[in-house]
Amino acid sequence: MKVLYIHSVGPWGGSSRSLFEVIKNFPEGEVDAYFILAKGSSSTHFKKVAMDTISVQGLPKLDNTAFSFYRGLRWLILLREIFYIPFSIYAVLKANYKWRNFDVIHVNEITEVFTVVLLKMVFAAPIVLHVRSVARQDKNSFRNKLVHSILKNKVSKIIAIDDTVKGSLNSDLDVQVIHNSFSFKHEFAEDLEFKNKLGKIDGNNLIIGYVGSLMVSKGILELVKAAKIVREKDKSVEFLIVGGETINKKSLKLWLLGKFGFSRNIGNELKNLLFKYKLTDSFHLVGATDNVELAYEKMDVLCVPGFFNAPGRQVFEGAFAGVPTILAITDPMKDTFIPMETGIAVQLKNPQEIADAILYFANQPSEIKRMGDNAKKLALENFVPEKNSKKILSLYNKLLKL
């Protein structure tokens, strides 16, 4: 089966790794994967599972997701997306010329609806849209109606990564939940420097982990504020921060985005705050790595304090290591997270509740194992790569029979 994948995120991250694991775990010989990609570190990994790739400067997005929909000055981001339109046209036409026809086209996020329209104009293959972000809930807005119309008329099948995402989409759409996956095998080149950093952390203290980019929206500053509260009551808690900055200070484009408040380089701000709160000795900033499974093995509890009101893939990644989660969310769905069973739910942007949850685990260590065991059980039910790749392959085969 010949499948074209569209992936617009350049940096290697959660959505990139999720798609990589889908393709890597297809039964051998079942899928020939071709890619149209935005340039970045993710393209290096996708080349390992691809027959061929086309990389361009960027692919346009229409972001109407719950957290980052356009409003106020954020409308200026559309200028960047307009700039990327010619690159998308070039890539699709080149794919048609170079690779000809496909059996299925798989688009890796709901923000890529412009490319969906373009693909439908050029190729006759059915389109699968993989929705990873919670959609904006204003059903009466023009943007919602536009996106819904495209999904209804151009997309043959929608995959939602969990029940939370599915619930944010219109009920008349053909949506199937197929969860993301995580392989706990050490499948990437060994990162010895990262391994050495982990080895220096005192394993006798309670280790609270954070995995993700150092971004305001990921809640890293809320975690620091919570740590200040915890420090006043329990000095034996340490924090393992896995991830790096996403902004290149030398990039004019990203510098301008920062000036308008769309991106914020908080590396120095984070370090200054740790110094101000006298927390530098208890925070371990170990940077980003492909060997993230090693970090989960070092943690006792994971904290996901982001502002997205949805479970990130870190929740089930940590669960495979038996690590429970402190998660910022208001209405979690039981397919990904069960409050007081697989972790503790806290309100968004609430350092005090995060601190209370950390202290709960510090004072009741038996709860770490109980909730961690429950989390692992849930992960094995829903997030095993081989199972979910087979579900997606089955979906492809059903589309070909229509």
C-alpha positions in Angstrom: 0.0 0.0 0.0 1.4 3.4 -1.0 0.7 6.1 1.5 1.6 9.8 1.4 2.1 11.5 4.8 1.8 15.2 5.4 3.6 16.6 8.5 4.0 20.4 9.0 5.9 20.4 12.3 9.6 20.8 11.7 11.0 20.2 15.2 11.0 16.6 16.5 8.3 16.5 19.2 5.2 14.7 20.3 3.2 14.7 17.1 6.3 13.7 15.1 7.2 10.8 17.4 3.5 9.6 17.4 3.5 9.4 13.6 6.9 7.9 13.5 5.8 5.1 15.9 2.7 4.4 13.8 4.7 3.8 10.7 7.6 2.0 12.4 5.2 -0.6 13.8 3.2 -1.4 10.7 3.6 -5.1 9.7 6.7 -5.4 7.5 5.9 -4.8 3.8 2.4 -3.5 4.3 3.0 0.2 3.8 5.3 2.2 1.5 5.5 5.6 3.2 6.2 8.8 1.4 6.4 12.2 3.1 5.9 15.9 2.5 7.5 17.6 5.5 8.4 21.0 6.9 12.2 21.2 7.3 13.5 20.5 10.7 14.8 17.8 13.0 11.7 15.6 12.5 12.6 15.0 8.8 15.8 13.3 9.9 13.8 10.7 11.8 11.1 10.2 9.2 13.7 9.4 6.5 14.4 6.2 8.5 10.9 4.9 7.8 10.3 6.5 4.4 10.6 5.4 0.8 11.2 9.0 -0.1 10.6 12.5 1.3 10.1 16.1 0.1 11.1 18.8 2.6 10.1 22.4 2.2 10.6 25.6 4.2 7.1 25.3 5.8 3.5 24.2 5.2 0.6 26.6 5.9 -1.6 26.0 8.9 -5.1 27.3 9.9 -5.0 27.1 13.6 -8.5 27.0 15.1 -7.6 24.8 18.1 -8.9 25.5 21.5 -5.7 27.1 22.9 -4.1 28.9 20.0 -6.9 30.1 17.8 -6.5 33.5 16.1 -7.5 36.5 18.1 -6.0 40.0 18.6 -2.5 40.3 17.4 -2.4 36.5 16.8 -4.0 37.2 13.5 -0.6 38.5 12.3 0.6 34.8 12.3 -1.5 34.3 9.2 1.1 36.3 7.3 3.5 33.5 8.0 1.0 30.9 6.8 0.3 32.9 3.6 4.1 33.0 3.0 4.2 29.1 3.2 1.4 28.6 0.7 3.7 28.5 -2.4 5.9 25.9 -0.6 2.8 23.7 -0.1 1.8 24.0 -3.7 5.3 23.2 -4.9 5.5 20.2 -2.6 2.2 18.7 -3.7 2.8 19.2 -7.4 6.3 17.8 -7.1 4.9 14.7 -5.2 2.4 14.2 -8.0 5.1 14.5 -10.7 7.7 12.3 -8.8 5.6 9.7 -7.1 2.3 9.8 -9.1 -0.7 8.1 -7.4 -1.3 7.0 -3.8 -3.7 4.6 -2.2 -4.2 6.8 0.9 -3.1 10.2 2.1 -2.6 10.7 5.8 -2.5 14.3 7.1 -1.1 14.6 10.6 -3.0 17.5 12.2 -6.3 19.4 11.9 -4.4 22.7 11.4 -3.3 21.5 7.9 -6.7 22.0 6.2 -5.3 24.2 3.5 -3.1 21.4 2.4 -6.1 19.0 2.6 -7.9 21.2 0.0 -4.9 21.3 -2.2 -4.3 17.5 -2.0 -8.0 16.9 -2.9 -7.5 19.0 -6.1 -4.5 17.0 -7.2 -5.0 13.4 -6.0 -7.9 11.0 -6.1 -6.9 9.1 -3.0 -9.0 9.1 0.2 -7.7 11.5 2.9 -7.2 10.5 6.5 -6.9 13.4 8.9 -5.2 12.7 12.3 -6.6 15.2 14.8 -4.2 15.7 17.8 -5.4 19.0 19.2 -8.7 19.9 20.9 -10.8 22.0 18.5 -12.1 25.4 19.4 -15.6 25.1 20.9 -17.3 28.1 19.3 -19.5 26.1 16.9 -21.1 29.2 15.4 -17.9 31.0 14.4 -17.1 31.4 10.7 -13.8 29.7 11.2 -15.4 26.7 12.8 -17.9 26.4 10.0 -15.1 26.7 7.4 -13.0 24.0 9.0 -16.1 21.7 9.5 -17.0 22.1 5.9 -13.6 21.1 4.7 -13.5 18.1 7.1 -17.0 17.1 6.0 -16.4 17.3 2.2 -12.7 16.6 1.7 -11.8 14.1 4.4 -12.7 10.4 4.2 -11.9 9.5 7.8 -10.9 11.3 10.9 -8.7 9.8 13.6 -8.8 11.4 17.0 -6.1 10.6 19.5 -8.4 10.3 22.5 -12.0 10.9 23.6 -11.2 14.5 24.7 -10.2 15.4 21.1 -13.2 13.5 19.6 -15.6 15.3 21.9 -14.4 18.7 20.6 -15.3 17.8 17.0 -18.8 18.1 15.5 -20.8 14.9 16.1 -21.8 14.5 12.4 -18.2 13.8 11.4 -16.8 10.3 10.9 -14.4 10.1 13.8 -12.6 7.0 15.1 -10.5 7.1 18.3 -7.1 5.5 17.9 -4.7 6.4 20.7 -1.1 7.6 20.3 1.6 5.1 21.1 4.9 5.0 22.8 7.6 2.4 22.5 9.6 1.9 25.7 12.4 0.2 23.8 15.7 2.2 23.5 15.2 2.6 19.7 17.3 5.8 19.2 21.0 6.2 19.3 22.3 6.2 22.9 22.6 9.7 24.4 25.5 9.2 26.8 25.6 12.9 27.8 22.0 12.8 28.9 22.5 9.4 30.6 25.4 10.9 32.6 23.3 13.9 33.7 20.6 11.6 35.0 23.2 9.6 36.9 24.1 12.6 39.0 20.6 13.0 40.4 20.0 11.8 44.0 17.7 8.8 43.7 16.9 8.9 47.4 14.7 12.0 47.1 11.2 12.3 45.5 11.7 13.2 41.9 9.0 15.2 40.1 9.5 15.1 36.3 8.6 17.5 33.6 8.9 16.6 29.9 8.4 19.2 27.2 9.7 22.4 25.6 10.5 25.3 27.9 7.4 27.3 27.0 5.0 29.4 29.0 2.0 27.5 27.6 3.6 24.2 28.8 3.2 25.5 32.4 6.9 25.3 33.3 6.7 28.6 35.3 3.7 27.3 37.2 5.8 24.3 38.2 8.6 26.5 39.5 6.1 28.6 41.6 4.7 25.3 42.9 8.2 24.2 43.8 8.7 27.3 45.8 5.6 26.4 47.9 6.8 22.8 48.3 10.3 23.9 49.3 8.9 25.7 52.3 7.4 22.4 53.6 9.6 19.6 52.2 13.2 20.2 51.1 13.7 16.6 49.9 11.8 17.0 46.6 13.8 17.4 43.4 12.7 18.3 39.9 13.8 16.7 36.7 13.2 19.0 33.7 13.6 17.3 30.3 13.3 19.6 27.3 14.8 22.7 25.7 14.0 26.0 24.3 12.3 26.1 20.9 13.4 29.6 19.9 16.5 30.3 17.9 17.7 33.7 19.2 19.4 34.3 15.8 16.2 33.9 13.8 14.6 37.2 12.7 11.3 35.5 12.2 11.2 34.1 15.7 12.6 37.3 17.2 9.6 39.2 15.6 7.2 36.6 16.9 8.6 37.1 20.4 8.3 40.9 20.1 4.6 40.5 19.3 4.2 38.1 22.2 3.5 35.0 20.1 6.7 33.2 21.2 8.6 33.7 24.4 12.1 32.5 25.0 12.0 31.7 28.7 15.3 29.9 29.3 16.9 32.8 31.0 13.7 33.8 32.7 13.4 30.3 34.1 17.0 30.3 35.5 16.5 33.7 37.0 13.3 32.6 38.7 15.0 29.5 40.1 17.8 31.7 41.5 15.3 34.2 43.0 13.4 31.4 44.7 16.7 29.6 45.8 15.7 26.5 43.9 18.7 26.0 41.6 20.0 23.1 43.8 16.7 21.1 43.4 16.1 21.7 39.7 17.9 19.6 37.1 17.7 21.1 33.6 19.0 18.1 31.6 17.9 19.3 28.1 16.1 17.5 25.3 16.8 13.9 24.2 15.5 11.1 22.0 16.1 8.7 24.9 13.2 10.2 26.9 12.3 6.7 28.3 15.5 7.0 30.5 14.0 10.1 32.1 10.7 8.4 32.9 12.6 5.6 34.6 14.3 8.2 36.9 11.1 9.9 37.9 8.7 9.1 40.7 5.9 11.4 39.6 5.3 13.3 36.3 3.9 16.8 36.2 2.1 18.1 33.1 1.0 21.6 34.1 0.3 23.0 30.6 -2.6 25.3 29.7 -4.2 23.1 27.0 -6.8 21.4 29.2 -6.0 18.1 27.6 -3.7 15.1 28.4 -0.4 15.4 26.6 1.4 12.2 25.4 3.7 12.5 28.3 0.9 11.1 30.5 1.0 7.7 28.8 4.7 7.8 28.1 5.3 8.0 31.8 2.6 5.5 32.5 4.6 2.8 30.7 7.3 3.2 33.4 4.7 3.1 36.2 4.8 6.8 36.8 1.6 8.6 37.9 0.8 12.1 36.7 -0.1 15.5 38.2 -2.2 16.8 35.3 -3.7 20.3 34.7 -7.1 19.4 33.3 -10.8 20.1 34.2 -12.7 17.2 32.7 -10.4 14.3 31.9 -11.7 11.3 30.0 -11.1 7.8 31.4 -9.4 6.5 28.3 -6.3 8.6 29.1 -6.4 9.7 32.8 -8.4 8.8 35.8 -8.2 11.2 38.8 -6.9 9.7 42.0 -6.4 6.4 40.2 -3.7 7.1 37.6 -2.7 10.5 39.0 -4.0 13.8 40.4 -6.0 16.4 38.4 -5.4 20.1 39.2 -6.9 23.3 37.9 -5.1 25.1 35.1 -2.6 27.8 36.0 -2.8 26.9 39.7 0.6 26.5 41.4 -0.9 26.0 44.8 -2.9 22.9 43.6 0.2 21.6 41.9 2.2 22.0 45.2 -0.6 20.3 47.2 -0.5 17.3 44.8 3.3 17.0 45.0 3.1 17.1 48.8 0.3 14.5 48.7 2.7 12.1 47.0 5.6 13.1 49.2 3.6 12.4 52.4 2.0 9.2 51.0 4.6 7.4 48.9 2.5 4.2 48.7 0.1 6.2 46.5 2.9 6.6 43.9 3.1 2.9 43.4 -0.7 2.4 43.5 -1.5 5.1 40.9 1.6 4.2 38.9 0.5 0.6 38.6 -3.0 1.8 37.5 -1.5 4.2 35.0 0.6 1.4 33.5 -2.4 -0.9 33.2 -4.3 1.8 31.3 -1.3 2.5 29.0 -1.1 -1.2 28.1 -4.8 -1.2 27.3 -4.7 1.8 25.0 -1.2 3.0 23.9 0.7 -0.1 22.7 2.3 0.8 19.3 1.7 -2.6 17.6 -2.0 -2.6 18.5 -2.6 1.0 17.3 -0.6 0.7 14.1 -2.8 -2.4 13.2 -5.9 -0.3 13.8 -4.7 2.4 11.5 -3.7 -0.1 8.8 -7.2 -1.7 9.1 -8.7 1.8 8.6 -6.6 2.2 5.4 -7.8 -1.1 4.1 -11.4 -0.3 4.7 -11.1 2.9 2.8 -9.6 1.1 -0.2 -12.6 -1.2 -0.3 -15.2 1.6 -0.4 
